[in-house]
């Protein structure tokens, strides 16, 4: 076991990490949001349940990985609305009765 007297680290010299500022244009592309929109539109147009469920899953993934709230929120909300619209349309087309 090493003693504290031989420790070369200096706690007084430690500085907290500050992330460098990154512009919104330099952020990586949100593929999950784009895929959610594509699956949502496919679910609406072709009436595929799987596509609408996948759109919801990819929307949730996009929300979980959201880095810039200002830019990503529009795309994520559009993906969620399209996927929910597909689910509502599929439910209405299949004659769901309460």
C-alpha positions as CSV (number, residue, x, y, z in Angstrom):
1,X,0.0,0.0,0.0
2,X,1.4,3.4,-0.9
3,X,1.4,6.2,1.6
4,X,0.0,9.7,1.1
5,X,3.5,11.2,1.5
6,X,4.7,9.6,-1.7
7,X,1.6,10.7,-3.8
8,X,2.9,12.9,-6.7
9,X,-0.6,14.3,-7.4
10,X,-1.4,17.8,-6.4
11,X,-5.1,18.3,-5.4
12,X,-4.7,22.1,-5.4
13,X,-3.7,22.0,-9.1
14,X,-6.7,20.0,-10.2
15,X,-9.2,21.9,-12.4
16,X,-12.7,20.8,-13.3
17,X,-13.3,19.7,-16.9
18,X,-15.1,22.3,-19.0
19,X,-16.4,21.0,-22.4
20,X,-15.3,23.2,-25.3
21,X,-18.2,25.0,-27.0
22,X,-19.5,23.4,-30.1
23,X,-21.8,25.1,-32.6
24,X,-25.0,23.4,-33.6
25,X,-23.8,22.9,-37.1
26,X,-20.9,20.9,-36.0
27,X,-22.9,18.4,-34.0
28,X,-23.3,14.9,-35.4
29,X,-26.5,14.1,-37.3
30,X,-29.4,12.6,-35.4
31,X,-29.9,9.4,-37.3
32,X,-32.5,8.1,-34.9
33,X,-34.7,11.1,-35.4
34,X,-34.5,10.8,-39.2
35,X,-35.2,7.1,-39.1
36,X,-38.2,7.8,-36.8
37,X,-39.7,10.2,-39.3
38,X,-39.1,7.7,-42.2
39,X,-40.8,4.9,-40.3
40,X,-43.6,7.1,-39.1
41,X,-44.4,8.2,-42.7
42,X,-44.2,4.6,-43.9
43,X,-46.6,3.6,-41.1
44,X,-49.1,6.3,-42.2
45,X,-48.8,5.7,-45.9
46,X,-48.6,1.9,-46.0
47,X,-50.5,1.1,-42.8
48,X,-47.7,-1.0,-41.3
49,X,-48.0,-1.4,-37.5
50,X,-44.4,-2.4,-37.3
51,X,-43.2,0.8,-38.9
52,X,-45.3,3.0,-36.5
53,X,-44.0,1.1,-33.5
54,X,-40.4,1.4,-34.7
55,X,-41.0,5.1,-35.2
56,X,-42.0,5.4,-31.6
57,X,-38.9,3.5,-30.5
58,X,-36.6,5.6,-32.6
59,X,-38.3,8.8,-31.3
60,X,-37.6,7.7,-27.7
61,X,-34.0,7.0,-28.6
62,X,-33.7,10.4,-30.2
63,X,-35.1,12.0,-27.1
64,X,-32.6,10.1,-24.9
65,X,-29.7,11.2,-27.1
66,X,-30.8,14.8,-27.6
67,X,-27.7,17.1,-27.5
68,X,-29.1,20.5,-28.6
69,X,-32.6,21.1,-27.4
70,X,-33.3,24.0,-29.8
71,X,-32.5,22.2,-33.0
72,X,-33.4,18.6,-32.2
73,X,-36.7,19.3,-30.5
74,X,-38.5,20.2,-33.8
75,X,-37.4,17.0,-35.5
76,X,-38.2,14.8,-32.5
77,X,-41.6,16.3,-32.0
78,X,-42.4,15.8,-35.7
79,X,-41.3,12.2,-35.5
80,X,-43.4,11.6,-32.4
81,X,-46.5,13.2,-33.9
82,X,-46.1,11.3,-37.2
83,X,-45.7,8.0,-35.4
84,X,-48.6,8.6,-33.1
85,X,-50.7,9.7,-36.1
86,X,-49.8,6.4,-37.7
87,X,-50.9,4.5,-34.6
88,X,-54.2,6.4,-34.4
89,X,-54.9,5.8,-38.1
90,X,-54.2,2.1,-37.8
91,X,-56.5,1.9,-34.8
92,X,-59.3,3.7,-36.7
93,X,-58.9,1.6,-39.8
94,X,-59.2,-1.7,-38.0
95,X,-62.5,-0.7,-36.5
96,X,-61.5,-0.4,-32.9
97,X,-64.5,-0.3,-30.6
98,X,-64.4,1.0,-27.1
